[in-house]
Amino acid sequence: MSQTKIKGVVVDVDGNPLPFASVIFKNSTEGTITDEDGDFYLSSPKTYTELQASFVGFDKITLPIEKQNQVFKITLKESASQLQTVVIYTGRVQKKGNPAIALLEKVWAKKRNNGFKMFKSFDYKKYEKIQFDLNNIDSSFTEQKVFKGLEFIFKEIDTSRVSGKNFLPVYINESVYNVYGKNKGNDELVREDLVANKNSGIGAGAGVTTYIKDLYVDYNIYDDYIRLFGKSFASPVGKPGVNTYNYVLSDSATIDGKWCFNIVYYPIRKNELTFKGDMWIADTTFAVKDINMQVSRSANLNWVKEVYLEQDFKVLNDSTILPERDYMLADFSLRKKKTSMGVFGKRTTYYDAYKFNNTKNDGFYKVKSDIFEDSIYNANENYWKENRLEKLDKNEEGVYTMLDTLKTVPKFKRIYNLGVILATGYVEFPNFDYGPVFSTFDFNDVEGIRVRVGGRTYFGINDMWRLQGYTAYGFGDHRFKYGVSYKYMFNKQKRLIFGAGRRDDVEQTGAGLTVSNDVLGRSFASSGLFSSGASNLLTDIQLSNVFFSAEPVDNINFEVSFVNRHLKSASTAFSMAYIDEAGNIKNKTRETEIGFSVKYTPKRKVFGNGVERKEVNDNYPVFYLSYANGLGGFLSSDFDYHKFQLYYKQPFYLGLLGKTTTTVELGKTYGKASLGLLNVVPGNQSFFNIQNTFGLLNYYEFVTDTYASMHFEHNFNGRIFGKIPFLRKLNLREVVGVKGIYGSISQDNVTMNAPALNSLPSLQGITINTKTVAPSEVYYEYNAAIANIFKLFRMDFFWRGSYLDRPGANKFGVKGSFGFTF
C-alpha cells in the first residue's frame, strides 16, 4: 500500500532545535509543526518524493524522500535578507503589516455569516467513532511473562499517523446519527436521533466510560477560547489569539477547487494553555477550510501527554463551507516522557448528506428519539459498510474479533481490572461491581475500627434499573449498619424513575447546608482517620426514602419524595435532645416529611441513557429549589414545619485567566424543628478540605433556621506561577477564595433545643441565645491555595475574618486535599 512515514528534527546551523518550524510534503497541504524540541512526525497514505521545511527568518529547504520510512535531521540557515533583524524563535512576530493577521481580520468579520448560520434549518448525517488504544508498546513490554499465551493480540499493533507511536486497540464504539437543526435568532434548536450503534472491547462497564466523557467535548474554533479537560485554551482563530500566538503566512494552494492561504501559528510564551499548528483559509469566503491544533507540551495539563485536533470543512459552493470531519486524539499517560506508555483516546466524526431549509415546527426539535430501540444495536455488517463515512483501516477491520477474543483471556482482564479500580474504586464482575474499595476500612471515636463491604449491579450504561447496597460493622460500638437503594426507570422518553431505599448507620450531620436524602451517601467528615480532633459528634440515622422523578424536558428534573427518619446522638459526647410541648425531654427525633424539588442544569451534557448517567461537561450552572413539609403526627412524626432551600452554582471561564466558581445557598424553615432537622452551618474539623464547608468552623458552631451563604473561588490554572522561572516546570496552580454566611434562628427553636445546644462542645462557655447560636453578623473566612502539587495534592491556607473572640475559634488553618484533575 502506498504510504509515506517520516520523522526527524529541525535545527539551526549551531545545532539548536527550532521549535514550531513548518514541515510539509511538497506540492501538498499535508504538513505538521515541530514541537518545543524541534522534533516532528509526518505520515500520509500517499507516496511523496520531496519534503519541505521552513521557519520565519530562515531559508526554506527542500529535501528528497528516498524511502517510505525515513529519519531526517534538517538544518535551516538564516535568511540573508533578514540577517539585520533579531530572530527570537519563540518570541513575537511583528503584528503591524503582518499579512497573516490581515487575513484573520477578514475571518473575524465574516464568521457570523459562515456555516449553518446561513440557513433557516439544516439536516445532515453524522458518523462517530470512539476508540481507546494502548500506546508506546515495545518488545520489553510484549515479552513480559504476564503476556505468555497472549501473543496473538500484538499482531494488531499499528502506528499512529499523528505521533508515530505504535498502539494496540482495546475499545471501539461506532454510532450513526440523523441530525436536525433550526436557527432562531442567536439560538439553535438541534435534535440528534441515534440510528445505529455497536461497540466491543475491554471496558463495556464503568471503567472506560470514566474517560470517554472527555472525548465528547464540543468546541467551535471561531470562539475566543476552546474548553478541553475543564480548562480554557486560547483559540488560534479567536481575536485574543493575536496576543497569544505568532502568525506566519506560509503558503497558498488550491484545495477542492478553492484558492486557500496557509497560516502557521505557535505560542508566544511557554506554560500557557495554547496550541501549535497551521490552518488553511479559503479566499472570498474567508472561512477556515482545514485546521490542525496540537496542545503545546509545556501547557499546564495533567495526565495528558498530547492533545491533537483536526477539523476539515467541505466547500459546497463559492459562498458555503460546512463541517466535513472532526478528529481528536488525547494521549493519557502518567508521565510526559515521550517513551512512556499510555492510552490513546480518539474520536473521529464525519458529516454528510446535508439538506437545507426543510424547516419543521419547534416541537419536532424538542422530541427525543427512542435510544432503547433494539434495531439501533442490531444493525448488520452490510449496514455498517454502507453507512460508515470512514472505512475502517487495517487494524480496525480485525479489532472486533480481536477484542471479543481478548475479553476471554483472564490475564489481560486482570490488568484491565487494576486500572478500573484506580479510576472508579470498583472491581468489575459480570453484571456486578464490588466497592467502593477505598471505603472498606475506616475509623472514628464512636464505631472504632469500621469495616464495610458493598456493591452495585451494572449491566451497561443504558441500564433500566440499578440495585446497590452495603453493610458495615463497627468493632467499637459492636453494631452492624447497612444501606440499600433501588432505582427503576419505567418511562424512557420522560425519564420517569421510581426509587426507594433504607439506611441504618452513623453519620456526621451538618456537613452540608442543602439537605440530601441519599440513603447511600456518607460525608467524608464522618471519618476519624483524618480528623484534627475528636470524631465523636456522630448521629445515629435511620432513613427511609421513596421518590418519583421525571425529566420531561432535557436538564429539568422534578422529584417528589416521601422520607421517614429517626435521629439520635450516637455517643455521650453531645445530645440531640429537645423539650416537647408537654415539657418532657426527648432524646430521639422521629420525623416524616413529603418533599418536592426541581433541578435545572442548562447546557449540561451526559453520556449514557440509563437510570444513572455520567456528565460529560462541567461548564453549566446548577439551579436547585426544594420544599419539604414536616407531617407532624403522621407515623408518630414529631414536628410540623415548612422548609425551603435554594442552591445555585455557576462556573465562569475567564479565558487564560482561569476559572471562577460561585455558589449561593439560601434557606428558611417555618415552624419548630429539632437540632437534626435545622440547618447547621457546615464546619470542618478534619485535616482535609471538604467542598461546601467552612474550613475554620467547628462542627455545630452555628445553627440556623434561616440562612444565606455564598462561596467564591478562582483558580488561575498556573497563570502566575507559570511566569516564575524556577517554579515554571512544577506546573503549580494558584487558587484564592472567600466564603461567608449570615443566619438567624427563632427564639422558639433555641428554647426547645436548649438541652442539645447546651451540650455542644463548640457552644460551651457561650450564653445561648439567638445571636450566639446563629451567625447574626456575617461569618466569613478566606483562603489561598497551592494546587497541583505532584499533580495530585492541594494545600489550602485559611484565615478567619470574623467571630475571632469566640471560645475555641480557629483563626488560621492549613488543610490538604487529593484530587485527580487534568
WOJOHU-V180093 format. One record per run of one state. SS is the DSSP state (helix for helix, strand for strand, loop for the rest). FROM is the first residue (numbers start at 0). TO is the last residue. Records with the same first field share a line. If there is no record, write none. Layout:
SS = FROM-TO ; FROM-TO
This chain:
loop = 0-2 ; 12-15 ; 17-20 ; 25-29 ; 33-37 ; 44-48 ; 54-56 ; 58-59 ; 64-67 ; 76-76 ; 78-78 ; 82-97 ; 113-113 ; 118-119 ; 135-137 ; 142-143 ; 147-149 ; 156-156 ; 159-164 ; 184-185 ; 201-204 ; 215-223 ; 228-229 ; 234-237 ; 243-243 ; 255-256 ; 267-273 ; 282-286 ; 295-302 ; 317-318 ; 332-340 ; 356-360 ; 366-372 ; 377-379 ; 387-392 ; 397-397 ; 406-408 ; 424-424 ; 429-430 ; 435-435 ; 439-439 ; 444-446 ; 457-463 ; 474-477 ; 491-494 ; 507-522 ; 526-529 ; 531-537 ; 553-554 ; 569-576 ; 579-583 ; 586-587 ; 600-604 ; 607-612 ; 615-620 ; 630-632 ; 636-640 ; 653-653 ; 657-657 ; 670-673 ; 677-677 ; 680-684 ; 686-686 ; 688-701 ; 704-704 ; 715-719 ; 723-723 ; 728-731 ; 744-745 ; 752-752 ; 759-759 ; 763-768 ; 773-777 ; 789-791 ; 800-810 ; 818-821
strand = 3-11 ; 16-16 ; 21-24 ; 30-32 ; 38-43 ; 49-53 ; 57-57 ; 60-63 ; 68-75 ; 77-77 ; 120-134 ; 157-158 ; 165-183 ; 186-200 ; 224-227 ; 230-233 ; 244-254 ; 257-266 ; 274-281 ; 287-294 ; 303-316 ; 319-331 ; 341-355 ; 425-428 ; 431-434 ; 440-443 ; 447-456 ; 464-473 ; 478-490 ; 495-506 ; 530-530 ; 538-552 ; 555-568 ; 577-578 ; 584-585 ; 588-599 ; 605-606 ; 613-614 ; 621-629 ; 641-652 ; 658-669 ; 678-679 ; 685-685 ; 687-687 ; 702-703 ; 705-714 ; 732-743 ; 778-788 ; 792-799 ; 811-817
helix = 79-81 ; 98-112 ; 114-117 ; 138-141 ; 144-146 ; 150-155 ; 205-214 ; 238-242 ; 361-365 ; 373-376 ; 380-386 ; 393-396 ; 398-405 ; 409-423 ; 436-438 ; 523-525 ; 633-635 ; 654-656 ; 674-676 ; 720-722 ; 724-727 ; 746-751 ; 753-758 ; 760-762 ; 769-772
